[in-house]
Amino acid sequence: MSAVSLLRRLLGRPRSGVAPRTRQLVQLCEALLGERGEVSGMATAREALAAYHALDEREREQFFDVLSEDFSPSPEAVGRAADAYRDDPTPHNLVRLQQVVEPPRQELFRRLNMAAGGTAALVEMRRLVLRGLDAHPAWKVIDADLLHLFRSWFNRGFLRLERIDWRTPAIVLEKLIRYEAVHAIQGWRDLRRRLEADRRCFGFFHPQLPEEPIIFIEVALTRGMSAHVQPLLDVEAPVFPPEQADCAMFYSITNCQEGLRGISFGNLLIKQVVEDLKREFPHLKTFATLSPIPGFRKWLAEPDTRVRLAMGRDGETRIALLAQINSPGWHLREVPESLQKLLMRLCAWYLLHARRGSEPYDAVARFHLENGAALERLNWLGDTSEAGMARSAGLMVNYVYRLEDVERNHQRYFAAHEVVASRAVEKLARKCVLALERQAEG
């Protein structure tokens, strides 16, 4: 359906119960789709964005309802075009079918994007749509259209990698403090320590969001692979001479824009950061992460996991041991060796075998494994912060990026969701009670 025919159809449709400001915005969107001049179109796009920003929450929900219903393709037109292509599959009929199937919403979003601030407004719009999807499943079509467009607008060709240091504009540094999602930055002093000579921070930026990091990564230059994150976060830690480092530890990766969820930037970011670090420090030998295990305690608490752990001769003992981690400060007291062994083996099993569908249960594991990393080592009490204890009983994991293996690991993961792991981690998992249970069933 052409923009003109859509406009005619929409103008003739009454909208009862729609607030005046919502109705005005819809009329501006209809007018924008009908514009033919570039200058007048940009003016209408600016006016439409201003009207959108003026909506309150209820009016915005009404607008999204109208977007999802009235700016979709005509089923009749799609049916006719599909029949024509099926009967006569010529390039002309294929092009016509593609034109008819594309939702008018997509063209509307393209035209809104012409206005200054349009990209940022659309990214924020998708964030709100995602937040409301459970209550408004019809909005899924809006999400799909924006995601489709963003995958083109935010591809690698438009992104620029920038090193973030103490000379970076304060407005960007403030956003790092606000966005950091793995290890909270405790103010300016903490941030400055994370940007010292033995640290590196890199971010992807987009031309239309010049002061908004899309994703950023924090790196510590160390001697040997780090097993504990608190020394890396210690603002009083002396600066390590970077020329003596042999390891680059990626200890935090944060996606900043919720409205860009579903678009993968991490793989590109890690690969380019590795290349940049290799050029700056040719003596670096190891590129590894010190990663949280955010789903581990949640998985431990699931009824199915609890039932399986309670089975067998020592089931009650295992459950009693695990109950200790619910006590505040349990790790500050003498920890029974039996509890440490149980948790380490369960965590190894979790990372290698726990699944959500066909993929690993843990979100961070999925991220690094699909990017070609290998699961190298589990670290006991690697993160003793309140968040670290709540997420994974303090356990952390090292994923290693061996450049010669990254592509092969990536292919193995996508072919069969295979978890590439070190022998040490595999050995821990084999000693887990759940592994023994599987062997008994076999």
C-alpha positions as CSV (number, residue, x, y, z in Angstrom):
1,M,0.0,0.0,0.0
2,S,1.4,3.4,-1.0
3,A,1.7,6.2,1.6
4,V,-1.0,8.1,-0.2
5,S,-3.5,5.3,-0.1
6,L,-2.7,4.6,3.5
7,L,-3.2,8.3,4.3
8,R,-6.7,8.2,2.6
9,R,-7.6,5.1,4.6
10,L,-6.5,6.5,7.9
11,L,-8.1,9.9,7.5
12,G,-11.4,8.3,7.0
13,R,-11.2,6.2,10.1
14,P,-12.7,7.6,13.3
15,R,-10.8,7.2,16.5
16,S,-13.0,7.2,19.6
17,G,-11.5,7.4,23.0
18,V,-8.1,8.8,21.8
19,A,-6.8,11.8,23.6
20,P,-6.6,15.0,21.6
21,R,-2.8,15.2,21.8
22,T,-2.5,11.6,20.6
23,R,-4.9,12.3,17.8
24,Q,-2.8,15.3,16.8
25,L,0.4,13.3,16.7
26,V,-1.3,10.6,14.6
27,Q,-2.4,13.2,12.1
28,L,1.1,14.6,11.9
29,C,2.4,11.1,11.3
30,E,-0.1,10.6,8.5
31,A,0.9,14.0,7.0
32,L,4.6,13.0,7.2
33,L,3.9,9.8,5.2
34,G,2.1,12.0,2.6
35,E,5.0,14.5,2.3
36,R,6.9,14.6,-1.0
37,G,9.3,17.5,-0.4
38,E,12.5,16.9,1.7
39,V,12.4,20.2,3.4
40,S,8.8,20.1,4.3
41,G,9.2,16.5,5.3
42,M,11.9,17.4,7.8
43,A,9.8,20.2,9.2
44,T,6.8,17.8,9.7
45,A,9.2,15.2,11.3
46,R,10.4,17.8,13.8
47,E,6.8,18.8,14.6
48,A,5.8,15.1,15.0
49,L,8.8,14.4,17.3
50,A,7.9,17.5,19.4
51,A,4.3,16.3,19.7
52,Y,5.5,12.8,20.7
53,H,7.8,14.1,23.4
54,A,4.8,16.1,24.8
55,L,2.7,13.0,25.4
56,D,2.1,11.6,28.9
57,E,2.3,7.9,29.6
58,R,-1.4,7.2,28.8
59,E,-1.3,9.2,25.6
60,R,1.9,7.4,24.6
61,E,0.3,4.0,25.1
62,Q,-2.6,5.1,22.9
63,F,-0.2,6.2,20.2
64,F,1.6,2.8,20.3
65,D,-1.8,1.1,20.0
66,V,-2.6,3.2,16.9
67,L,0.9,2.5,15.5
68,S,0.5,-1.3,15.9
69,E,-3.0,-1.4,14.4
70,D,-3.4,1.3,11.8
71,F,0.1,1.4,10.4
72,S,0.3,-2.2,9.5
73,P,0.0,-3.6,5.9
74,S,-3.4,-4.2,4.4
75,P,-4.2,-7.9,4.5
76,E,-6.2,-7.6,1.3
77,A,-3.3,-5.9,-0.6
78,V,-0.8,-8.4,0.7
79,G,-3.1,-11.3,-0.4
80,R,-3.5,-9.8,-3.9
81,A,0.3,-9.2,-4.3
82,A,1.1,-12.7,-3.0
83,D,-1.4,-14.3,-5.4
84,A,0.1,-12.3,-8.3
85,Y,3.6,-13.4,-7.5
86,R,2.6,-17.0,-7.0
87,D,0.8,-17.1,-10.3
88,D,3.5,-15.1,-12.1
89,P,6.8,-15.0,-10.2
90,T,8.4,-12.2,-12.2
91,P,10.9,-9.7,-10.6
92,H,8.2,-7.0,-11.0
93,N,5.7,-9.0,-9.0
94,L,8.3,-9.8,-6.4
95,V,9.2,-6.1,-5.9
96,R,5.5,-5.3,-5.7
97,L,5.0,-7.9,-3.0
98,Q,8.0,-6.6,-1.0
99,Q,6.6,-3.1,-1.2
100,V,3.1,-4.1,0.0
101,V,4.4,-6.4,2.8
102,E,6.6,-3.7,4.3
103,P,4.6,-2.0,7.2
104,P,4.0,1.8,6.7
105,R,5.4,2.1,10.2
106,Q,8.9,1.4,8.8
107,E,8.6,4.3,6.4
108,L,7.2,6.5,9.1
109,F,10.2,5.7,11.4
110,R,12.6,6.4,8.5
111,R,11.0,9.8,8.0
112,L,11.0,10.6,11.7
113,N,14.7,9.8,11.7
114,M,15.3,12.7,9.3
115,A,14.7,15.2,12.1
116,A,17.5,16.2,14.5
117,G,17.4,13.9,17.5
118,G,15.2,11.4,15.5
119,T,17.6,8.4,16.1
120,A,17.7,9.0,19.8
121,A,14.0,9.4,20.0
122,L,13.4,6.1,18.2
123,V,15.9,4.2,20.4
124,E,14.1,5.6,23.4
125,M,10.7,4.7,21.8
126,R,11.8,1.1,21.5
127,R,12.9,1.0,25.1
128,L,9.4,2.0,26.1
129,V,7.8,-0.5,23.8
130,L,10.0,-3.3,25.1
131,R,9.1,-2.3,28.7
132,G,5.3,-2.6,27.8
133,L,5.3,-5.7,25.7
134,D,4.0,-8.0,28.4
135,A,0.9,-5.8,29.0
136,H,0.6,-5.0,25.3
137,P,1.6,-7.9,23.1
138,A,0.2,-6.1,20.0
139,W,3.2,-3.8,20.3
140,K,5.5,-6.6,19.1
141,V,5.1,-5.4,15.5
142,I,6.5,-2.0,16.5
143,D,9.4,-3.7,18.2
144,A,10.0,-5.8,15.1
145,D,10.0,-2.8,12.8
146,L,12.4,-0.8,14.9
147,L,14.7,-3.7,15.4
148,H,14.8,-4.3,11.7
149,L,15.8,-0.7,11.0
150,F,18.3,-0.5,13.9
151,R,20.2,-3.5,12.6
152,S,21.0,-1.5,9.5
153,W,21.4,1.9,11.1
154,F,23.8,0.5,13.8
155,N,25.9,-1.8,11.8
156,R,29.7,-1.8,12.2
157,G,30.1,0.6,9.3
158,F,28.4,3.4,11.2
159,L,30.1,2.8,14.6
160,R,33.4,4.2,15.7
161,L,35.5,2.8,18.4
162,E,36.9,5.4,20.9
163,R,39.2,5.1,23.8
164,I,37.7,6.7,26.9
165,D,40.1,8.3,29.3
166,W,40.3,11.2,31.7
167,R,40.4,13.6,28.8
168,T,37.0,12.4,27.4
169,P,34.2,15.0,27.8
170,A,32.7,15.0,31.3
171,I,29.2,14.3,29.8
172,V,30.4,10.9,28.5
173,L,32.2,10.1,31.7
174,E,29.1,10.8,33.7
175,K,27.2,8.4,31.6
176,L,29.8,5.7,32.2
177,I,29.1,6.1,35.9
178,R,25.4,5.9,35.3
179,Y,25.3,3.0,32.8
180,E,27.9,0.7,34.4
181,A,25.9,-2.5,35.0
182,V,28.5,-5.1,36.2
183,H,30.6,-3.4,38.9
184,A,29.0,-0.1,39.9
185,I,31.4,3.0,39.7
186,Q,31.5,4.7,43.1
187,G,31.9,8.3,41.9
188,W,34.6,10.2,40.2
189,R,37.6,8.9,42.2
190,D,36.6,5.3,41.4
191,L,36.2,6.2,37.7
192,R,39.6,7.9,37.6
193,R,41.3,4.8,38.9
194,R,39.6,2.8,36.2
195,L,41.2,5.1,33.6
196,E,44.8,5.1,34.9
197,A,47.8,3.9,32.9
198,D,47.2,0.2,33.7
199,R,43.6,0.4,32.6
200,R,41.9,0.9,29.3
201,C,38.3,1.7,28.5
202,F,36.8,1.6,25.0
203,G,33.3,2.3,23.7
204,F,31.4,2.2,20.5
205,F,29.7,5.5,19.4
206,H,27.3,6.3,16.6
207,P,27.3,9.6,14.6
208,Q,23.7,10.3,15.5
209,L,24.3,9.7,19.3
210,P,27.7,11.4,19.6
211,E,27.7,11.7,23.4
212,E,25.9,8.4,24.1
213,P,28.1,5.3,24.4
214,I,26.4,2.3,22.8
215,I,28.5,-0.3,24.6
216,F,31.8,0.0,26.6
217,I,34.4,-2.4,27.9
218,E,36.8,-1.9,30.8
219,V,40.2,-3.6,30.7
220,A,42.9,-4.1,33.3
221,L,46.5,-4.8,32.3
222,T,47.9,-7.4,34.7
223,R,50.6,-9.9,35.2
224,G,48.9,-13.2,35.0
225,M,45.2,-13.9,34.7
226,S,43.2,-12.4,37.5
227,A,41.0,-14.6,39.7
228,H,39.5,-11.9,42.0
229,V,37.8,-8.7,40.9
230,Q,38.1,-6.7,44.2
231,P,41.8,-5.9,43.6
232,L,41.0,-4.6,40.1
233,L,38.3,-2.3,41.6
234,D,40.4,-1.1,44.6
235,V,40.8,2.7,44.2
236,E,43.9,2.5,46.4
237,A,45.6,-0.1,44.4
238,P,49.0,1.1,43.0
239,V,49.2,1.6,39.3
240,F,50.9,-1.4,37.7
241,P,53.5,-0.6,35.0
242,P,51.7,-1.5,31.8
243,E,54.9,-2.4,30.0
244,Q,55.2,-5.4,32.5
245,A,51.7,-6.7,31.8
246,D,51.3,-10.0,29.9
247,C,47.5,-10.2,30.2
248,A,44.5,-8.0,29.3
249,M,41.6,-8.7,31.6
250,F,38.1,-7.7,30.4
251,Y,36.4,-7.2,33.7
252,S,33.2,-5.3,32.6
253,I,31.2,-5.0,29.4
254,T,28.1,-2.9,29.5
255,N,25.4,-2.4,26.9
256,C,24.2,1.1,27.5
257,Q,21.1,1.4,25.3
258,E,18.1,-0.7,26.3
259,G,16.4,0.4,23.1
260,L,19.1,-1.5,21.1
261,R,18.6,-4.8,22.8
262,G,18.9,-7.7,20.4
263,I,21.7,-6.1,18.3
264,S,25.0,-7.7,19.0
265,F,27.9,-5.2,19.5
266,G,30.1,-7.2,21.9
267,N,31.7,-9.5,19.4
268,L,32.8,-6.6,17.2
269,L,33.9,-4.6,20.3
270,I,36.0,-7.3,21.8
271,K,37.8,-8.2,18.5
272,Q,38.7,-4.6,17.8
273,V,39.8,-3.9,21.3
274,V,42.1,-7.0,21.2
275,E,43.6,-5.7,17.9
276,D,44.1,-2.2,19.4
277,L,45.7,-3.6,22.5
278,K,48.0,-5.9,20.5
279,R,49.2,-2.9,18.6
280,E,49.8,-0.8,21.7
281,F,51.3,-3.7,23.8
282,P,52.8,-6.3,21.5
283,H,54.0,-8.2,24.6
284,L,50.4,-9.1,25.7
285,K,49.9,-12.9,25.6
286,T,46.5,-13.5,27.1
287,F,43.2,-11.9,26.5
288,A,40.7,-13.0,29.1
289,T,37.6,-12.0,31.0
290,L,36.8,-12.0,34.7
291,S,33.1,-12.5,34.4
292,P,30.1,-12.8,36.7
293,I,27.9,-15.8,36.7
294,P,24.5,-14.0,37.1
295,G,22.2,-17.0,36.8
296,F,23.9,-19.5,39.1
297,R,22.1,-18.9,42.4
298,K,18.8,-18.5,40.5
299,W,19.4,-21.9,39.0
300,L,20.3,-23.4,42.3
301,A,17.0,-22.2,43.8
302,E,14.9,-23.7,41.0
303,P,12.6,-26.5,42.2
304,D,13.9,-29.0,39.7
305,T,17.5,-28.3,40.7
306,R,16.6,-28.6,44.4
307,V,14.8,-31.9,43.9
308,R,17.7,-33.4,42.0
309,L,20.2,-32.3,44.7
310,A,18.0,-33.7,47.5
311,M,18.0,-37.2,45.9
312,G,20.3,-40.0,46.9
313,R,22.1,-41.0,50.0
314,D,23.6,-37.6,50.9
315,G,20.8,-35.4,49.6
316,E,19.9,-34.0,52.9
317,T,23.5,-33.2,53.7
318,R,23.9,-31.3,50.4
319,I,20.8,-29.3,51.0
320,A,21.9,-28.4,54.5
321,L,25.3,-27.3,53.2
322,L,23.8,-25.1,50.5
323,A,21.5,-23.5,53.0
324,Q,24.6,-21.9,54.5
325,I,25.0,-19.5,51.6
326,N,21.7,-17.9,52.5
327,S,23.2,-16.6,55.8
328,P,24.6,-13.1,55.5
329,G,28.4,-12.9,55.7
330,W,28.8,-16.7,55.4
331,H,31.9,-16.4,53.4
332,L,33.6,-14.3,56.1
333,R,33.6,-17.2,58.5
334,E,35.5,-20.5,58.0
335,V,33.9,-22.1,55.0
336,P,33.7,-25.9,55.1
337,E,35.8,-27.5,52.4
338,S,32.8,-29.7,51.5
339,L,30.7,-26.6,50.7
340,Q,33.5,-25.1,48.5
341,K,33.8,-28.4,46.6
342,L,30.0,-28.7,46.2
343,L,29.6,-25.1,44.9
344,M,32.5,-25.3,42.5
345,R,31.4,-28.6,41.0
346,L,27.8,-27.5,40.8
347,C,28.9,-24.2,39.1
348,A,31.1,-26.1,36.6
349,W,28.1,-28.4,35.8
350,Y,25.8,-25.4,35.5
351,L,28.1,-23.6,33.0
352,L,28.7,-26.8,30.9
353,H,25.2,-28.4,31.0
354,A,22.4,-26.3,32.4
355,R,20.2,-25.2,29.5
356,R,17.5,-22.7,28.7
357,G,16.1,-24.3,25.6
358,S,19.1,-25.5,23.6
359,E,21.4,-22.7,24.8
360,P,23.4,-22.3,28.0
361,Y,21.3,-21.1,30.9
362,D,23.7,-18.3,31.8
363,A,23.4,-15.1,29.8
364,V,27.1,-14.0,30.2
365,A,28.2,-17.5,29.2
366,R,26.0,-17.3,26.1
367,F,27.6,-14.0,25.2
368,H,31.2,-15.0,25.5
369,L,30.8,-18.5,24.0
370,E,29.0,-17.3,20.9
371,N,31.8,-14.8,20.5
372,G,34.3,-17.6,20.3
373,A,35.7,-17.6,23.9
374,A,36.6,-20.7,25.8
375,L,35.6,-21.4,29.4
376,E,39.0,-21.5,31.2
377,R,38.7,-21.3,35.0
378,L,36.3,-21.0,37.9
379,N,37.4,-18.7,40.7
380,W,36.3,-19.3,44.3
381,L,35.1,-16.0,45.9
382,G,36.1,-14.0,42.9
383,D,33.6,-11.3,43.7
384,T,32.7,-10.9,47.4
385,S,30.6,-7.8,46.8
386,E,26.9,-7.9,47.8
387,A,25.9,-8.3,44.1
388,G,28.5,-11.0,43.5
389,M,27.4,-13.0,46.5
390,A,23.7,-12.6,45.5
391,R,24.4,-13.6,41.9
392,S,26.7,-16.5,42.2
393,A,27.8,-17.1,45.8
394,G,30.9,-15.1,44.9
395,L,32.1,-17.4,42.1
396,M,33.5,-15.8,39.0
397,V,34.8,-17.3,35.7
398,N,37.6,-16.6,33.3
399,Y,36.7,-16.9,29.6
400,V,39.8,-16.8,27.3
401,Y,39.9,-15.3,23.8
402,R,42.6,-17.2,21.9
403,L,42.7,-15.4,18.6
404,E,43.7,-18.6,16.7
405,D,40.7,-20.4,18.1
406,V,38.0,-17.8,18.2
407,E,36.4,-18.5,14.8
408,R,36.5,-22.3,15.3
409,N,34.9,-21.9,18.8
410,H,32.3,-19.6,17.4
411,Q,31.3,-22.1,14.7
412,R,31.2,-25.0,17.2
413,Y,28.9,-23.0,19.4
414,F,26.5,-22.1,16.7
415,A,26.5,-25.5,15.1
416,A,25.5,-27.4,18.3
417,H,25.8,-24.8,21.2
418,E,28.9,-26.7,22.3
419,V,30.6,-25.2,25.3
420,V,34.4,-25.2,24.8
421,A,36.0,-25.6,28.2
422,S,39.3,-26.4,29.8
423,R,40.1,-29.8,31.2
424,A,40.1,-28.4,34.7
425,V,36.5,-27.1,34.3
426,E,35.4,-30.4,32.7
427,K,36.9,-32.3,35.5
428,L,35.0,-30.3,38.1
429,A,31.8,-30.9,36.3
430,R,32.4,-34.7,36.1
431,K,32.7,-34.8,39.9
432,C,29.4,-33.0,40.4
433,V,26.6,-35.1,41.9
434,L,24.4,-34.2,38.9
435,A,27.0,-35.8,36.6
436,L,27.1,-38.9,38.7
437,E,23.3,-39.0,38.6
438,R,23.4,-38.8,34.8
439,Q,26.0,-41.7,34.7
440,A,23.7,-43.8,36.9
441,E,20.8,-43.2,34.6
442,G,22.9,-44.1,31.6
